[in-house]
């Protein structure tokens, strides 16, 4: 017998909030929380149930593992009086096999305009290679380690391949998602351990005339 599995997303259960008079986000769903992930005095909400204010991207709700771990830890610390604000820009990732994978960050919405910059991939530009080198299958953890050991400078390398070469391959690249001409999201296609650069680009919130120059920061 054939079976079909349809995964179309989730809807946060806000019935507790509605019954208790706690504010919910009508646009994004979930409990409205402050910078400490507190929904109301002595009640903290984290993970994909929380609609939080992203310092760079505005209020949003994120349904990814990295966000759940970091926001849950922060909420737990604030329960003990830490009074910490959330500043983490979470990432998400998927391996589509041993040779193809991606890492992404920010708002990657199909309704937004995109610009892609690609280059020819090498044997090291695969999920298999990055897991072998880092010995860590969880990409959010390997990204944390790479933040201290990978590219330490974002100086543009003029020798990097760009999209102007018509004969180039499309084995790896960066897809930029734009809102009001500013980068609000990025998909790193077969480009790994560069989230520290992606977070910096999002934090700067600049408009760019030529996104191939921004792609060079990732040394693709």
N, C-alpha and C positions, 0 to 999 in steps of 0.2 A: 504494500500500500504506500502510495506517495503522500508526503506531508509537506505542508507549506507553513513556515513560521514568519509572521509579519510583526516586526518590531517598529512601532510608530511613535515611540516616546512615552513619557509618563506625565501624569497630572498630579501635582502635590495635593495631599489630603489636608485641607485647611479647615475641616469641620470643627476641630478643637478651637481654632482661633475664632471662628464665627460664633460658636456657642459661648465663648468666654469674652467676647468683645475686644479681642486682640486684632490689630490692624493687619490686613492682608494686601498684597500687591495685586490689583485687579488686572494689570497689564501682563506681568510676568508670572503671576501665581506665587504662592509661598508666603511665609510670614515676613512682614516688614521688620527689619532689624537695623540697629544703629551700627557704628563703626566697630563696636565691641561684640557684635552679634547678639545683642540683647534685644528681645522683642518687647519686653515690658519689665518693670522692676522684678529682679530675681527669676527671670525666665529667659534662657538663652536657646537659640536655634542655630544649627549649623548645617553644612552640606546643601543638598539640592532642595531642602525645605525652606531655605532662607533667601529672601530677596534683599540683597545688600547693595550698598553704594560703592561702586568701583571708582577709585580716585581718578582713573584715566578714562573709563568707558561709560560712566554713569551707572544708574541702578540696573542690576541684572540678577539673574538666577542661573547658577551653573550646575550642570549635572555630570560632573566628572570626578574621577577618583582622587586626583591630586588636590582638588579644591575641598573635597570631603575630609581628607586627612588633615590638611593644614587648618581649615576653618574649625573643624572639630577640636583640634588641639588648642587653638586660640580660645574658643568658647569655654573649654574646660579650665584653662588657666584663668580666664576672667571670672569664672565661678568662684575661684579662690582669692579674688581681689587683685589680680594682676593689672587690670584696667589697660589692656593692650588694644590698639587699633589694628584692623586688618589692612595690610598693604601688599599681600602676595598676589601676583598675577599668575593664576594657575594655568597649567598646560594639559593637553590630552594627546593620546597617541594610539596608533594601531599598526600592527604588522599584518600585511595582507599576504603573507607567505615569507619564505626565507630571503627573497630577493627584492621585495617591495614593501615599504613602510612609510609612515609619515608621523610627524609631530606637529602639533598645532597649538595656537594660543590666541586669546582675544575673541572677538566676535567674527566667526566664520559663517556668515549667513548667505545663502544662495541668492537672496534678494539684493545683495550689495554688489556694486561693480568690482571687478577684479583685474589685476595685472599680474601676469606670470612671467618670470625670468628663469630660463632653463639652461642647463649645460650638459655636457656628456658625462655620464656616470663612470666610475671605476669599480673595480672589484671590492673596494673598501666601502662603497656607498650602498650597503645593504643592511637590513636588520640582522642577518646572520653574522656579518663582520663586526657590527657594533656590540652585539651581545658577547661574541667571542673575546673581543678586546677588553670589555669592561667586566665580564663575568657577572653581569647583572641583567636579568630579563625584564625587570620593572624599569621602564624608561624614565619615569619620574625620579627614581632614585639615582639612576646613572647620570641624569642631567644635573642633579645636585653635586655629584662628585666632579663632573666635567666643568662646572662653573669655576672651580679653582685651578683646573689643570689644562683646560683647552685654550681657545683663542683668548689672549689677554689684552689684545689691542684691536680696535675697530678701524684702524687706518685702511683706507681704500687701497687695494692692490690692483694696479692698472693692468696686470697680466691675466686677470681673471677672465674666463670666457663669459660672454654676454649674449643676449638674444639677437645681436646684430649679425651673427654668423649663420647664414642660411643653411649651412651643411651640418650644423651641430645636432647632436642627439638630444633627446628630451628625457634622459634617464634620471636626472635630479633637478631640483629647482625650488624656487620660493614663489608662492602665490600670495599676493597682497590683497586684502579686503579693505575697501575704502569707504569712508563716510565723510561727506563734505570735504573731499580731497585729502583727508588725513587717514593714515593707516590705523585701522582698528582691529585687524586680525591678520594672522599669517599661517599658512600651511607650509611646512618644510617637507618637501617630497624627496625621500631618500637623502635627506640632510639631517644629521644627528648631532646631538650634544652642542647645540647652538642656542638654547633657550635663553641663556644669559644675554646674548645679543638681541634676541627678539624682545625680551622684556625691556631692554634699554630703549629700543626703537619706539615701543608703545608708550613708554613713560615720557619720552621727549615730546610726543604729540605734534610732530612737525608735518608740514606739507612739502612734497618733493616734486620737482619738475621732471626728474628722471629716476624712475625706480630701479633701473639697472645699477645705478650707483649705490643704492641701498642694498641691493642683493650682493654686491661685492663685499659688504661688511661680513657676510656669512662665509666668505671664501669658498664659494661653490665652483 
